């Protein structure tokens, strides 16, 4: 739905992805002195808007939601009123619609907040829903939302750091690829006369030039070769979720030197963090480990938690279960199992899991800080070698012509 929000002589348009008109209008984030009026789409525009609008919630938006809900609930406000106060902070059309849907389910159907959140899996994962429902049972809703805010901020920080560490190498390689393309299509064709003069003079082109000229001619004579990088880009752009979910890619991703180590720590940190939160709220054991397996997002780590659960259901202690399955998750498995031994003795399972998750986060954070320093020189050397080879290929023939001219003059 689309609305016009007017204040004096100013006007803005707000889109809300919601099927409930009476709640959608109040989810625009309009201030008390602003006038909200419907601004309907035509059928084609409505379909296009629904198809092109993202159905996911950004990390900052979710963190803000959890934080503000915690403040409202801690002040003793009921969930429905808390949602109404938090709604103006929602910026995306989808999350505005989620807020209107939550309020509709609470006020019109009498559902509890955790039950209503479960209807929007694209906005709230199963861990958040399980924790909110547990908080409703224990009466600790405000505490739960505070923990969810911390969890969201921590996860977003590690993920953004991991992605930003890969941005610089990716941009550098992109410009190297662009430089190669420009040289092959615009520079080498203009130098062909020089190359022909060298051949007519009886000289042999330098080896770097021969290689680059051969590659350039192949690319220009068989332009179909460009279908490979273009097709790869399109496949990655539109099918990255399927690629990331593929077992071969997941195996590769955690075994890549340097990058794989940081990624393993991130996976284990978020899974243990979720497990600690769920265990602390007395969520049933089986559900705790199944959700931790799902949160990991990696089939090997998912198998690890499922196997540990099987061991626990047989009556084994956490230390023994973690130790027997440690081989599934690489070198960090033994350290995690060792920490679980002390937790088994003291009975502080949740605290131990939380501390372990924190240590893994800090270690991952340090490795991510160092990642650009490690990848930077490698990418620089690679770029230097490629660009250097291309420059040599361009200028060496010129020196050959110059030397031939000097020799001819001397004779």
N, C-alpha and C positions, 0 to 999 in steps of 0.2 A: 504494500500500500504506500501511496505517496501523499505527503501533506505539505501545505504551505504554512510556514511559521512567520508571522508578521510582528514587527515591533516598530511603531511609528512609521517612518518612511522606508524602513529596511525590510527585506524579505529573504528567506532562505527556504530551500526545498529539502525535506527529510524523507528518506525511504525507510520503511519498516517491513521486514519480511515476516508478516504475521497474519493469520486468518481471522483474528478477532478485532473488529473495527473499534469497539468501545475501549479495548485495552491498547490497541495499536496507537491510537491518538494520544494516549497519555504516556506512550513510550518514546515520544519524539525528543525528549529532553528539553522541552520548551519551558521557559521561566514563567512565573505566575503572571507577569505583565505582558506576555506574548499571546497572540491569538493564533490558534491552530485550526486550519480548515482543510478538508479533504481536497486533494488534487489528483483525481483518478487517472490511471493509465488507460490507454486503449488496449485491446486484447493482445495485439502483437508486441507492443512495448512491455507489457506486463510479463509475457512469456520470456522475452529477451532479457529483461532485468533479472528474473528468477534464475535463468540459465547462466548468466554471467557473474552474478554476485556470489562471492565466496561464502561457503556454508561452514566456515571454521572461525574460531575465536583466536585472536592474537594473544601471545603471552602477556604483554603489558596489560591488556584489557582484562584478562582473566585474573591476573594478580591484583589489579585495582578492585575488581568485584569482590574477591575473597577478603581483602583488607577492609573495605568499607562495610561489608556484611558483618565482619567481626566487631567493628565499632558499634554498629547499630544494635546487634544482638547483646553485646556486653552492656549497653545502656538499658536493656530490658524491653526493647521494642519487639513486637511480634514479627515473624518472618515476612508476612505480606506487606506490612508497612515498611519494613527494612528494604524490601525489593523496590518499592515505589521510590524511596529516597536514593537508592543506588542507581536506578535506571538512567538518570541524566548523564552519568559517567560513561555509559555505553556508547561507543562511537560507530560501530559497524551496523549496517542494516540487519544482519543476521542476529547479532547479540541483542539488539533492541527487540527483535521479534521473540527471542528466547525469554527476555524479561517479561514481555507481555504474556507469553504462554505460561510462565511460572505463576504469575499473579492470577491468571485465569483459572489454572488448576487448583490453586490454593483457595481462592475466594468463591469460585463457582462449583467446584467438585469436592472441596473440603480435604484435599490431599495434603500430606505433610511435605515439607520442602525436599527431603531426600527422595521421596517417591516421585515428586514432580520433576526433579533434576534428572531422574533416570529416563525420562521421556526425550531428553536432548543429548544423546550420546556424542554428537559432534562437538558439543560445547563442554561437557563434563565427562571425564573418563570414569571408569568403574571404581577406581580407588577413591576418587572424590565423593562419589555417590555412597559408597560403603561407609566412608568416614562420617559423612553427614547423617546417615541413618543411625550409625552407632552413637553419634553425638546427641541425636534426638532421644535415644533410649536412656543415655546416661545423664542428660541434662547439661551437657558441656558443648553446646553448639558454638558458642563464641570461641572457645578454645580450639575447636576443630577448624573453624574458618581461619584462625590465626596460623595454625600449622599448615593449612592448605596454601595460604599466602606465601609463607616461607618456602614451602616445597615448590611452588610455581616460580618464584623468583630465582631459587637456586638452579632449578632445571633450565630455565631460560638463560641464565648467565653462562652455564657450561656449554649449552648448545650454541649460543651466539658466539662465544669465544672460539669454539671448535670450527664454526663456519667461517668466521673472520680470519682465522689463521690460514685457511685455505684460499681466501680471496686473492691475496697478493700474488702467490704463485700462479693461480689461475689466470689473473689479468696479464701477468708477464708472458705466460705461454701464449695467450690470445694475441698479444701484440707481435710476438715472434712469428706466429702463424700468419698474421696480417702482412708483416714485412716480407715473408717468403712469397706470399701471393702477389704482392705488388711487384717484387723483383721478377717473378716468373712471367707475369703478363704484360708489364710495362717497361721494365728495364732491359731484360735480356733481348727482347725482339729488336730494340734500337741498337744493340751492340752487335747484331749479327753481321753487319758489314765489316766491322773490325775483325771478327772471327774468320770471315771469308778471306780477308786480306792476309791474315796469318797463314791460312791453309794454302793460298795461292803462292805465297812467298816460300813455301816449302817447309815452314816451321810447324811444330806440333803444339797444339793447345796444351797448357798446363793441366795436370791431372785433376785438380779441384774444378777447373772450368769445364773439363770434359764431363765430369760427373754431373755438375749442376746443369749444363746444357742438355745432357741426355734426359735428366729428370724433367726439365722445363719443356723440352720438345714432346716428351711423353704426355705430360699434363695437357699441353695445348692441342696435341693431336687426338687425344682420347679424353675429351672433357667429361665423359661419363664417370671418370674416376672421382669427380667431385660429388657424385651421388653418395659416396661412402661417408665423408664427414657430415654432409648435410643430413643424410638419413640417420646418422648416429645422433646428431643434435636433436632432430625431431623426435626420435625414439626416447631419448633421455628426458626431453622437455615434457612430453605427454605421458610417458610410461615410467617415470622415476619411482613411483610408489611400487609398481610391480617389480622393478629392478631391485629396489632396496629390500623387498620381501623375498627375493629369490635366495635359495640356500647357498648357491655358489658365490653370490655377491657378499652375503653375510659372512661366510667363511673367509673370503678374501679380505674383507674390511677390517677384521680384528687381527689379521696376521701381517698387515703391511707394516714395515719397520717405522718406528717413531709414531706415525699417525694411528696405527692400530693399537698401540699401547694406551694412548690417551682415550681412544674410543672404548676399549675394554673397561677402563676405569669408570667412564661415564655411564656405561650400561649397568655395571654392578652397583654403582653408587645410587642411581635412581631406583633400582629394584630393591635394594636393601632399605633405602629410605622409606619406600612405600610399605615394605614388610614391617618395619619398625612402627610406623604410624598405625597400621592395621592391627598389629599385635597389641599395641598399647591400649587400643580401644576395645579389646576383647572380641574382635571379629573372629568367627570360627576358624580354627586352624586350617582346614582344607581351603576355605575361601581366601585366607591370607596368602598362602603359597601359590594358589592358582592366579591370583591377581598380580602377585610379584612376577610370576612367569610371564604374564601378559604385558606388564609394564616394561620388562626388559627389552622387548621388541627385537630379540635375536633368538633364533631357534635353538642354538646351543645352550644359551643361558636359560631359556624356557625349559629345555629338557633337564637342565641341572635342578631347577626348583621343583619340577614335577617328580624327579627321582628322589630328591630330599624328602618331599612330602610322603612318598611311598615308604621311605625308611621310618619316618616319624609315626606314620599310621601303624607300623608294625611294632611300635613301642620303643624304638631306639631313641637315644638322647640327641639333641641338636648337634652337639660336637661330633658324635659318631656319624650321624647322617651327613653332615657337611664334609667331614673328612673322607668318607667312603666315596663321595661323588666329586671331590675337588678336582680331579683330572679333567673334568668337562669344561672348566672355565679358565684354564691357563695358570700362570704363576701366582695369581692373586688368591687362588683357591685355598692353598695351604695356610696363608695368613688369616683368611677369614675363618677357617676351621679352628685355628688356634685361639682366636678371640672367642669363639663360641664355647670353647672348653671352660674358660673362666666364667662365662655367662651361665653355663649349665650348673656350675657349682654354687654361684651366688643367687641364681634364680632371676637375674636381671636381664632377661633375653631382649626385651625391647630397647633398654638402655644400651646394651652392647651392640645391637644392630644399628642403632642410631649413631653411636660413636664411630663404628666401622664405616658407615656411609659417609660421615663427616670427614674422616681421614681420607677416604677414597676421593671425595670431592676436592679436598685440599691438594692431594697429590695430582689429580687430573688438572686442577687449576694451574699448578706450577708447571706441569708439562705443556699445557696449552700456551702459557706465557712464553715458554722456551721454543715452542714449535716454529713460529715465524723465523727465529734466529737460526734454526737448523735447516728449514726448508729454503730460506732466502738464498744462502750461498750456493746450494745445489742448483736451484733454478737459475741463478745468475750465471753460474759456470756453463750450464746447458745452453742458455740464451747466447752467451758470449761465443761458445764454440760454433753454434749454428750461424749466427750473424757474421762471425769472423770468417767462416768458410765461404759464405755468400760474398762477402766483400773481397776476399782473395780471388774468388772466381771472376769477379767483375774487373778487378784492377790488374791481375797478373797478365792477361793478354795485352793490355796497354803497354806494360813494361817490355813485353816480348817484341812488340812492334817498334818501340823506341830503341831497344838494343839492336834489332835488325837494321834500323835506319842508321844508327851510329856505325855499325860495322860496314854498311854500304858506303857511307861517307868516307870512312878510313881507307877503304880500298880505292 
